Amino acid sequence: MIKFHDVDLAGIKARNGYDAFHIASKQGDMAVLKVLMDVAPELLMTFDSSNRTALHTAASQGHVDVVNFLLEKGSSVVVIGRNNGKTALHAAARNGHLEIVKALLRKEPGIAARIDKKGQTALHMAVKGQNGEVVDELVNLKTPLINMVDAKGNTALHIATRKGRTEIVVKLLNHCGVNKQVINKSEETALDTSEKTGHEELAAILRKHGIQHAKLIKPQPRTTDRELKQTVSDIKHDVHNQLQHSHQTTKRVQGMAKRLNKMHRGGLNNAINSTTFVAVLIATVAFAAIFNVPGQYVDDLKAINRGFSLGEARIAPKPEFVIFFISDSVALFISLALVVVQTSVVVIEPEKPLTLSELKALSVYGFSCDDLPYRSIASIFPVFLQKTFSYPALNTSDDNLLFPTKSGSTSSVPSPP
């Protein structure tokens, strides 16, 4: 029938990527394959949608004669892998086709060590199946496959244990080259895997052969990309928490500083108000004392001492009066100076934080302002003392008051009305 059709039509693919050559390989139809190969040899290297050749299809279906025919037509096709990295040997081993496995290994022995994208060899695929003879064939190769691990660190023993293949597990355990204590990336030995998957019978067999739990075996230190990423993630998380905690601590410290600054301002304002009040009080007393000078004027002609005249203040030339005058003046001017400084120079804004220079200035001012009221009080004390023991006695009944002159004579002045 091919004689009456265009040869190019043989390469037309269906939706799944299969052309006529792939379909014939799947069906095991040697007659059609030979005809197609004669008219279009290039069909041997065609692929379906998953990059699978006709050899892959025939090997997975177990068509030994088709596989041998295709290998005779082109041995290079045996090393071609699918999109997932699996070769025809992977497919034959998974499905337990012993003769096809042998045929592929005879054509290309090095293909036994080929791994797919999961890191699995043909032995990993074989232990998933039921054919122990395929496992024996792969285990006894010169290329040691029995202890090779996949991307997850699993050996063929791990895979067979997880699948519950008791016969295959026993075959692997009895092999002289098997490593029974391999720990995968999940920190599991074959015994841990059997207990995890609930295969108690296998667990008993593994214990009998001396396999231990991973926690009893000191694992070799290893650093994987996953562990590095986890470590970096943990460090970033810790740094973020520390920065957040530091930010919260800074906010709390700033709040405390603000409250302390507010308390300091309030205390300083209270001190200023109290000091101002005392200064005003002292200034009032000192100012009033000036207009109430203690006199003890001479009012008795018979009691006039030498050097005095009638109406003259007896205390004027005495040291007590001089002390009174000086002390009263000092108290008045110190108090007035303190009032002027506090009301015109010192200005404290309630919300503005105090700078270092302002704090230094206020500390000097505070020392001065704290000292000045005591000086004023010390100065006003003699005034009170003098007022206490001095009694003015001005006789207003006399018509004239006599005051001494420079020549020692007296002069008269009219009495106040």
C-alpha positions in Angstrom: 0.0 0.0 0.0 3.0 2.3 0.6 3.6 2.1 -3.1 0.5 4.1 -3.8 1.1 6.9 -1.3 3.6 9.7 -0.9 6.6 8.7 1.2 6.4 12.0 3.1 3.1 11.0 4.5 4.9 8.3 6.6 6.4 11.1 8.7 3.1 12.8 9.5 2.5 12.8 13.3 -0.7 12.4 15.3 -1.6 14.7 18.2 0.5 12.7 20.6 3.5 13.0 18.4 3.4 9.5 17.1 4.1 8.8 13.4 3.5 5.6 11.6 6.9 4.2 12.6 6.2 4.8 16.3 2.8 3.2 16.1 4.2 0.1 14.4 6.9 -0.1 17.1 4.3 0.1 19.9 2.2 -2.7 18.2 5.3 -4.8 17.5 4.5 -5.1 13.8 7.8 -6.1 12.2 6.4 -6.2 8.7 5.3 -2.6 8.7 8.6 -1.5 10.4 10.7 -3.2 7.7 8.7 -1.6 4.9 8.9 1.9 6.5 12.6 1.5 7.2 13.2 0.6 3.6 11.4 3.6 2.2 12.3 6.1 5.0 15.3 5.1 7.1 15.2 8.5 8.8 12.1 7.5 10.7 14.4 5.6 13.1 15.5 9.0 14.7 12.1 10.6 14.9 10.6 11.7 18.2 7.2 12.1 19.8 6.1 15.0 21.9 8.2 13.8 24.9 11.4 13.2 22.9 10.7 9.5 22.9 12.1 7.4 19.9 10.6 4.2 18.5 13.2 2.3 20.5 11.8 3.7 23.8 8.3 2.7 22.7 9.3 -0.9 21.8 11.5 -1.3 25.0 8.7 -0.2 27.3 6.2 -2.6 25.5 8.6 -5.6 25.7 9.0 -6.2 21.9 12.3 -7.9 21.9 12.4 -8.6 18.1 11.6 -4.9 17.4 14.3 -3.7 19.8 16.9 -6.0 18.2 15.8 -4.8 14.7 16.1 -1.2 15.6 19.5 -1.7 17.3 20.8 -3.3 14.1 19.6 -0.3 12.1 21.3 2.3 14.3 23.2 1.7 17.6 23.4 5.4 18.4 19.6 5.5 19.2 20.3 3.6 22.4 21.8 6.5 24.2 19.0 9.0 23.4 17.1 10.1 26.5 13.6 11.5 26.8 12.8 14.9 28.2 13.0 13.5 31.7 16.4 12.0 31.0 15.3 8.3 30.9 16.7 6.1 28.3 15.3 2.9 26.7 17.2 0.9 29.4 15.3 2.8 32.1 12.0 1.9 30.5 12.9 -1.8 30.0 14.2 -2.2 33.6 11.1 -0.5 35.1 8.8 -2.9 33.2 10.9 -6.0 33.9 11.9 -6.9 30.4 15.0 -8.9 31.0 15.9 -9.8 27.4 15.6 -6.2 26.3 17.8 -5.1 29.2 20.4 -7.6 28.1 20.2 -6.5 24.5 20.6 -2.9 25.3 23.6 -3.6 27.6 25.3 -5.7 24.9 24.9 -2.9 22.4 26.1 -0.1 24.9 27.4 -1.3 28.3 28.1 2.2 29.5 24.4 3.1 29.4 23.9 1.3 32.7 25.3 4.3 34.6 23.2 6.8 32.8 20.9 8.7 35.2 17.7 10.6 34.6 16.8 14.0 35.9 16.0 12.5 39.3 19.4 11.1 39.5 18.2 7.5 39.2 19.9 4.7 37.3 18.3 1.7 35.6 18.7 -0.2 38.9 16.6 2.3 40.7 13.9 1.7 38.1 14.3 -2.1 38.2 13.7 -2.3 42.0 10.4 -0.5 41.6 9.2 -3.5 39.5 8.7 -7.1 40.3 11.4 -8.9 38.2 14.2 -10.0 40.4 16.2 -11.3 37.5 16.5 -7.8 36.0 17.8 -6.6 39.4 20.4 -9.4 39.4 21.5 -8.5 35.9 22.1 -4.9 36.8 23.6 -5.6 40.2 26.2 -8.0 38.7 27.5 -5.5 36.2 31.1 -4.3 36.3 29.7 -0.8 36.9 28.8 -0.7 40.6 25.2 0.5 40.7 24.0 -0.9 44.0 25.2 2.0 46.2 24.5 4.8 43.8 22.2 7.4 45.2 19.6 9.6 43.4 19.0 13.3 43.9 17.3 12.6 47.3 20.1 10.4 48.5 18.2 7.1 48.1 20.0 3.9 47.1 18.2 1.0 45.4 17.7 -0.5 48.8 15.8 2.6 49.9 13.6 2.5 46.8 12.8 -1.2 47.1 12.0 -0.8 50.8 9.6 2.1 50.1 7.9 0.1 47.4 7.6 -3.0 49.7 9.5 -5.3 47.4 10.5 -8.0 49.9 12.2 -10.4 47.4 14.2 -7.6 45.9 15.2 -6.2 49.3 16.6 -9.6 50.3 18.5 -9.9 47.0 20.1 -6.5 47.7 20.9 -7.3 51.3 22.6 -10.6 50.3 24.9 -8.8 47.8 28.4 -8.5 49.1 28.9 -4.9 47.9 25.8 -3.4 49.5 26.2 -0.5 52.0 23.5 -1.1 54.6 23.9 2.1 56.5 23.4 4.8 53.8 21.4 7.7 55.1 19.4 9.7 52.6 18.8 13.5 52.6 15.7 12.9 54.7 18.0 11.5 57.4 16.7 8.0 56.9 18.2 4.5 56.5 16.3 1.7 54.8 15.1 0.7 58.3 13.7 4.2 58.9 12.0 4.1 55.5 10.4 0.7 56.1 9.0 1.9 59.5 7.8 5.1 58.0 5.9 3.4 55.2 4.5 0.7 57.5 6.3 -2.3 56.1 6.9 -4.2 59.4 7.9 -7.4 57.7 10.7 -5.6 55.8 11.7 -3.8 59.0 12.2 -7.1 60.7 14.4 -8.4 57.8 16.4 -5.2 57.8 17.0 -5.4 61.6 18.1 -9.0 61.1 20.7 -7.9 58.6 22.1 -5.3 61.0 20.6 -2.1 59.6 20.2 0.6 62.3 18.3 3.8 62.6 19.8 6.9 61.3 19.9 8.5 64.7 22.2 5.7 65.9 24.6 6.3 63.1 26.8 9.3 63.1 26.1 10.9 59.7 28.9 12.4 57.7 28.8 16.2 57.7 27.4 17.6 54.5 26.3 21.0 53.4 23.6 21.0 50.7 22.2 24.0 48.8 18.9 23.5 50.7 20.7 23.6 54.1 22.6 26.7 53.0 19.4 28.4 51.9 17.8 27.5 55.2 20.7 28.9 57.2 20.6 32.1 55.2 16.9 32.3 55.8 17.3 31.8 59.5 20.0 34.5 59.7 17.8 36.9 57.8 14.9 36.1 60.1 17.1 36.7 63.2 18.5 40.0 61.9 15.0 41.2 61.1 13.8 40.3 64.6 16.8 42.1 66.1 16.3 45.2 64.0 12.6 45.2 65.0 13.4 44.8 68.7 16.1 47.5 68.4 13.6 49.9 66.8 11.0 49.2 69.5 13.7 49.7 72.2 14.7 53.0 70.6 11.1 54.2 70.6 10.7 53.3 74.3 13.9 55.1 75.2 12.8 58.2 73.2 9.5 58.1 75.0 11.2 57.9 78.4 13.6 60.7 77.4 10.6 62.8 76.4 8.9 62.2 79.7 12.0 62.9 81.7 12.6 66.1 79.7 9.0 67.2 80.4 9.5 66.5 84.1 12.7 68.4 84.1 11.1 71.4 82.4 8.2 71.3 84.9 10.6 71.1 87.8 12.7 73.9 86.4 9.7 76.1 85.8 8.5 75.5 89.4 11.9 76.4 90.7 12.0 79.6 88.7 8.5 80.6 89.8 9.3 79.9 93.5 12.6 81.8 93.2 10.9 84.7 91.5 8.2 84.9 94.2 10.9 84.9 97.0 12.9 87.6 95.1 9.8 89.8 94.7 9.0 89.4 98.4 12.5 90.3 99.5 12.6 93.3 97.1 9.2 94.5 98.6 10.5 94.3 102.1 13.8 96.0 101.3 12.1 98.7 99.4 9.7 99.4 102.2 12.5 99.5 104.7 14.1 102.4 102.9 11.1 104.6 103.6 10.9 103.5 107.2 14.4 104.3 108.3 14.7 103.8 112.1 15.3 107.3 113.7 15.4 107.6 117.5 15.4 111.3 117.0 16.4 113.6 119.9 13.2 114.9 121.5 14.4 116.0 124.9 16.5 119.2 125.3 17.8 118.0 128.6 18.9 114.7 127.1 20.9 116.2 124.2 24.4 114.8 124.1 27.3 116.7 122.9 27.4 116.9 119.1 23.6 116.4 118.7 20.8 118.8 118.1 17.1 118.5 118.7 15.5 116.3 116.0 18.7 114.7 114.9 18.6 110.8 114.5 20.8 109.4 117.1 21.6 106.2 115.1 22.8 108.0 111.9 26.6 108.0 112.8 26.5 104.6 114.4 27.9 101.4 112.6 24.5 99.7 113.0 22.9 102.3 110.7 25.6 101.9 108.1 25.2 98.1 108.2 21.4 98.6 107.8 21.8 100.9 104.8 24.3 98.7 103.0 22.4 95.4 103.7 19.1 96.8 102.6 20.6 98.2 99.4 22.3 94.9 98.6 19.1 92.9 99.3 17.0 95.2 97.2 19.3 95.2 94.1 20.1 91.5 94.3 16.4 90.7 94.4 15.6 93.1 91.6 18.4 91.6 89.5 17.1 88.1 90.1 13.6 89.1 89.0 14.9 90.8 85.9 16.9 87.8 84.9 14.1 85.3 85.4 11.4 87.3 83.7 13.4 88.6 80.7 16.3 86.3 80.1 15.2 82.7 80.9 12.7 81.5 78.4 11.8 77.7 78.3 9.7 76.4 75.5 7.4 73.6 76.7 7.8 71.3 73.7 11.3 72.1 72.4 14.0 69.6 73.6 16.9 71.1 75.6 20.2 71.3 73.8 23.6 70.6 75.4 24.5 74.3 75.4 21.1 75.2 77.0 21.6 72.6 79.7 25.0 73.9 80.5 23.7 77.5 80.6 20.8 76.5 82.8 23.1 74.6 85.1 25.2 77.8 85.6 22.0 79.9 85.9 20.5 77.5 88.3 23.6 77.7 90.6 23.5 81.5 90.4 19.7 81.7 91.0 19.9 79.3 93.8 22.6 81.3 95.5 21.1 84.8 95.0 18.0 84.4 97.2 20.2 83.3 100.1 22.4 86.3 99.6 19.3 88.5 99.6 18.0 86.9 102.7 21.4 87.2 104.3 21.4 90.9 103.4 17.9 91.6 104.6 18.5 89.9 108.0 20.4 92.9 109.4 17.5 95.1 108.3 15.0 93.2 110.4 17.5 93.1 113.2 17.9 96.8 113.1 14.2 97.5 112.8 13.5 95.2 115.8 15.7 97.0 118.2 15.2 100.5 116.9 12.1 102.6 117.8 11.6 105.9 116.0 10.7 108.7 118.4 9.9 111.8 116.5 8.4 114.6 118.6 6.1 116.5 116.3 4.9 118.8 119.1 8.1 121.0 118.9 7.8 123.9 116.7 11.3 123.5 115.2 13.7 120.7 114.8 17.4 121.5 115.2 20.0 119.9 112.9 23.7 120.3 113.3 25.6 122.4 110.8 29.1 122.1 109.5 30.3 124.9 111.9 28.7 123.2 114.9 25.9 125.7 115.2 22.3 124.8 114.9 19.7 125.8 112.3 16.1 125.7 112.6 13.6 124.4 110.2 9.9 124.7 110.4 7.9 121.8 111.8 5.9 119.9 109.3 2.3 120.9 109.2 
